[in-house]
């Protein structure tokens, strides 16, 4: 008898508890694998086939053959939690949907045609786009597993369908909707519409994040793949921030709050959804970010400048050669042009009000301290 209960039959072939095993060399290491053989002849064929695949660099261990998509998703989720990625709750929800659809499949059996069928099953363009984004989670999980040598190859993936949402609120449409809210909720919605920043960034702003010498919100470290760039405070956005600075009651406190208590992003989102549902409208809160981008472009802003203002990832290498002061000047001009465009639009549609034309001159900030 050999080690651990294995019985050697001949060179490279063993049995244990009625099962046949083969042993061979791969990458300078000894590999022992169970086979489906039921006799010595079949075991010899299995060993010869394994040695041939090793020579052709096509051998895959049975462990890698058995790993499921669900196990790969487990690894990806653990990685997300370790890195504390932004929007973890939402990402986890989408990952679980992917698990329900593909989790029980062996990873090696996942084919492009199977994923394409899943995407094509969407009943609307938006649904197909969402399904395509879920397939992208599969791609991420499998690439990570390949790097960790949990699997040995990647399948081909369907072409990614980009988000087809085109939600945009014109200035007068936004005014009609924001008039349905009250209190600090109005300031939050206006800040989102004007700045184009994400909800979480706005709700986490503190008075110490505001540089009143330069009138900017200082840049912060990215959260996951979400950028948190410097926000230039000018025009309408500066008016909003100045008002919120006066509402801060202690150093280091949140700019947007309910009588000193933090505002939940979920609470704002639910209020917005309820308001839209009551009117039979389909705008989502993220459409305010899209609207900020469209307003800048409607005002004549260069795409590169608009991307910098709202914090999109700028892919153009041209930006690497522009002096910082030139970029800032271009951003300030774009912001002023955007405010002018919005004011003209509101005047033309009868929505213009005095507080829609903010004072661009310096206004001393009087913070109330407890």
N, C-alpha and C positions, 0 to 999 in steps of 0.2 A: 504494500500500500504506500502511496506517496502522501505528500503533505495535505492536511485538512480533509482527509477522507477521499481524495481522488485516487482512482486506480489506473495505473499506466497500462495501456493496451499495447501500444507501440510508440515509436518516436512521434511526439506532437499530438497524440490522441489519448484521451483519458475518459473515464466514466465516473459518475458519482450519483448515487441514488437513482439509477436507471436512466440518466441523461448523458449524452455524449458531448465532450468538450474537445476543442482543438487549440493547439498552442503554436505560435509563430512569432517572427520578429517584425517589428515595425518601428521605424525611426530610432533604431538602436535599442529598443525596449522589447521585452517579452510580453506578448499579449495572449491571454487565455479567454476564450469565448465559448459560451454554450451554443449548441447547434440544434437544428430540428431533426438531426439524423436519428434513425432507429436501429442502425446496425453499423458494423465496421466499414462496409463499402461506402455507405452514404457519408460517414464521418470523413473518410479519405477524400471524397469529392468535395466536401465542405471545406476541408483544410486547403486543398489545392486551389479552390476558387478564391479563398481568402488571400492566399499567398499571391495569386495572380492579380487581384485587385490592389494589393499593396504595391506591387511592381508598377502598376499603371496609375498609382496615386489616386485610386478610386475607393479605397476601403473606408467604410464607415462603421464605427463601433455600434454594437447593439444598444448601448446606453443612449447614444445620440439618435438612434432610430426610434427609441421609445419616448423621448421627451415630447411633451405636449405643448400646444400653444399656450394653454393655461399656465403652465410652469414658467414659460418665458414672460408672460404678463405679470406673474408674481414677482419676478426679478426686476422688471421695469418699475413696478409700483414701489418696491422697496427702494430703488434708486431715487425715485421722485421724492419719497419721504425723507431720505437722507439729505438730498440737496435742497429740500424745502422749496420746491418749485411753486411759482405763483399759481393761483387758482387750483390748488390741489384737489379740493372737493369736487369741482366741476370736471377736472381731468379724470379723477377716479371714477366718477359716474359714467363717463364715456368709455373708460377702460372696461368697466363691468359689462357694458352692453356688448363690447367686442368679445368678452369672455363667454357670454351667453351664446353668441353666434359661432365662435371658432374654438373656444377653450378646450373642448374634449378631443380635438383633432391632433394626431401626431404632427409635429412641426414639419417633418419631411414630406407630409402629404398635402401641405398647403400649396395650392396652385393658383396661378394668375387668373385662370378662368373662373375658379371658385370665388375669388375676391371680386372679380368684375361682375359676376352674377349678383353678388350682394349689393354692389353700388347701383347697378342697373335696376334693381328692384325698387328703388326710390320712386315715388309717384309724382314728385315735383322736382324742378331743378334745385331748389333749396335742400330738399331731402337727399338728393343724390350727392350734393356737395357735402352735407353732413356725414353721409356714409363714407364718402371718399376720405374725409378727415379721420374717421375711425380706422380705416384701412392704413392710414399713415401711422397710427399707433402700433399696428402690427409690424410695419416696416421698422420702426424705432426699436421695438422689443427684439426683433430678430437680428438687427444689426448689432445690438448690444450683446446678444447671445453668441453671435459669431466672433466678436472681439474676445469674449471670455471662453471661446472654444467649447461652448455647450452644444452648438450645432456646427456642421461643417460647410454649409453652403446657404445662400439666399435664393429664394425663388424670384422670378420676375414679378413686378408689381404693376397694377394698372396705373395709367397716367392720372396724376392728381387733378381733381376738379376744384378749381379755386372757388372761394366763397362768392356766390352769385348775388348775395344780398346787396341791394342798392338803396337802402333806406336813407332818405335825406329830408330833413325838415327845413323848408324855406324860413327866413326870418319871421315872416308873419305867421306861419304855421306854428313855429316854436312859441311865439308870444301867446297865441291862442291856447296852447297847451299849458304853458307855465303859469298862466293866469288861474288855472284850476288848483294850484298848490298855494301854500302859505308858509310863512315863517322862514326858518333857515333852509327848508327844502328848496325854496325858490333860489336862494344863493347857490346851493349845490348844483342845481340844474343849469343855472346860468353859467357857472364856472365850467361845467362840462361842455356846454354848447360853445362857449367862447374859446376855451383853451384847447379842446380836443384831447385832454388827458383822460386816463382811465379813472373810473369811479374810485377805486381803492386808493389811488395816489391822492386824489382830492380830499377824501375823507381822513387820510392820515397826516395831512399837512398840519404843522404846528407853527406858532408865531416865530420860533427860533429858526425855521426854515426860510424865512423871508429876509433877504438882504435889502434893507431900506436905504442903503447908500446907493446901490446900483439898481434897485427895484427889480429884483429877480427872485424867484424861488430857486434855491441852490440845488444843484444836481445831487442825486443820490445813487447809491449802488443799485444795479439792476436786480429785480426780483425774478429769478428764474430766467426766462427769455424775454421779460418785459423791461424795457428801458425806462429809466427815470431821469430824463435830462433836465437841464436848467430850463426854467419857464420864465420868459420875459414878461414882466408886468407892465402893461401899457394900455391906455384907453379903458375900455369897458372892464377888462379883467382886473386892471389896477383898482378901479372903483370898487369892485367886489371885494378884493383882498383888503383894501383899506377899511372898508366897513367891518369886515370880519376881525381885523386887528383890534378895532375898538371894542369888539365884543369879547375879546380874550380877558379872562379875569385873573390869570396868574401866569408867570413866566413858564414857557415850555408847554403850554396847554394847546389843545387842538383848536384850529381856526374854525372848523365847522362842528357844532355840537348842539345837543339839546339841553340847554341850561346846565352846561358843564359835563354832560354825559356823552360818551362817544355815540356816533351815528352808525348804525349797522347798514352795510351795503345792501344786505338782503331786504331791509325795511324800505329803503329808497326804491329798490328794484320792484318790490311788490306793489308799492303805491303807484309807480309808473305803469306797471302791467294792469293793475285794476282800472286805472284811468283810461288806458287804451281800450281795454275790454268793454268798458261801459259805452264807449263811442263806436265800437266795431272797427277800431283801427289796429294796425299791425306793427306800428313802430316799436322798436325795442330800445332800451336805454343806450346801447352801444351805437345806435344811429346818431346820437348827439356827437360822437367822435367823428363819424363819417361826415356829418354836416359841417363841422369845423373845418375839415379838409376841403370840402366843396366850396364853402364860403371864401376861403383863401384863394382858391383857383378862380372863382367867379370874379374876385377883386383884382385878378391879374397877377397873383403871386406865382413865381417860378415853382415848379414841382419840387425841386430840391429844397427850396426855402420852406415851402409848406410842410414837407416831411420833417424838417428840423424843428419847426415850431410845435407840432403836435407830438413829436417823439417817435415817429416811425423810424425803423432802421434805414439808414441812407446807404444805398449800395453803390452809388456813383463814386468812382475814384477821383473825379474832378474836385469833390469837396475837400480832399486831402491837401490840395494845393492852394486853397483860398485862405487868405489871412483872416484871423479871428474877427478883427474889427470890421472887415468887409462883410462877413457873414452876419454879424450882429446888426449892422446898419441895414442890410437887406431884410432881415427879419423884422426890424422895427418899422420899416417902410411898408412891409406886407401887412403887419398888424394894423397900422393906421389905415391902409387901403381897405382892409377887411371891415373895420369899424365904419368907414365912410360908406362902403357898399351896403352894409346892413342898415345904416341910418337912411340911405336913399330908398331902400326897398321898403322899410317900414313907413316912411313918409308917403310913398306912392300907393301903399295899400291901406293907409289910414290908421296904422298902428303906432305911429311915432308918438313918443312921450318925452317930456323934458329929461327924465333920468336915463333915456337911451342915448343921450349925447354927453358922455362923461367929460369932465374937465381934465385936460392933459397937463395942466400946470402942477407944480409940486404942491402937495397938500400935507401939512404936518400931521403926523400920526400921534394921537393922544391915547395911549394905552391905559386902561383902568386896571390898576393892580390892587390885589387884595392884601 
